Amino acid sequence: MTPATETQTVTTRSGDARITWHPAPHPTLVLAASHGAGGGIEARDLQALATTLPTHGVTVALVEQPWRVAGKKVAPAPKTLDAAWHDLWPALTDTGLPVIAAGRSAGARVACRTATDLGAAAVLALSFPLHPPGKPEKSRAGELLGAGVPTLVVQGGNDPFGKPAEFPDSPLYELVEVPYGDHGFAVPKRAPVGQDEALGTITDAVTAWARSLA
């Protein structure tokens, strides 16, 4: 795990949230990224972005929701996640720089649902859970399409929560596929691409996209 440069505790109506800052030497943007319902900021994609983006002028703030800080095992209802994100947002904008709202899985849904209200510069959706596994009829595409700001989706080619081909065609977002990746962007050992290459696909795509926003 990337060493924390600075850790900040922010009080929300749901309890204390925690922000781990990975500052860029000369930042032009902040990428604020939260975790999903099944893990924390140690996720491989979040850590790869925290390591890579600061060298390209993007400060990365990895956000732990209050339920995770409190050591709970189950995430609360979406409205509770959204409320906490609203409450901690001022700490993310305190630098005065544009902030990209980002998240993986459930965190991506939060970013999409709140982007317009919070004035996010853009949304990065990592492993957006388009539908529950095996239930494509229960689509969450409306949340993605309703983000209202420039949006990049980075999706594993074998994600059971929604493969890239299942996403609706729309000019409202861009989509980058991570070949052979699952919901956590892990690739099988037998795949023709390695894990480092898969993570490189993510960091390269996000770096180029962030540069286009600056």
Buried (B, 14 or more C-beta within 10 A) or exposed (E): EBEBEEEBEBEBEBBBBBBBBBBBEEBBBBBBBBBBBBBBBEBBBBBBBBBBBBEBBBBBBBBBBBBBBEEEEEBBEEEBBBBBBBBBBEBBBEBEBBBBBBBBBBBBBBBBBBBEEBEBBBBBBBBBBBBBEEEEEEBBBEBBBEBEBBBBBBBBBBBEBBBBEBBEEEEEBBBBBBBBBBBBBBBEEEBEBEBEBBBBBBBEBBBEBBEEBE
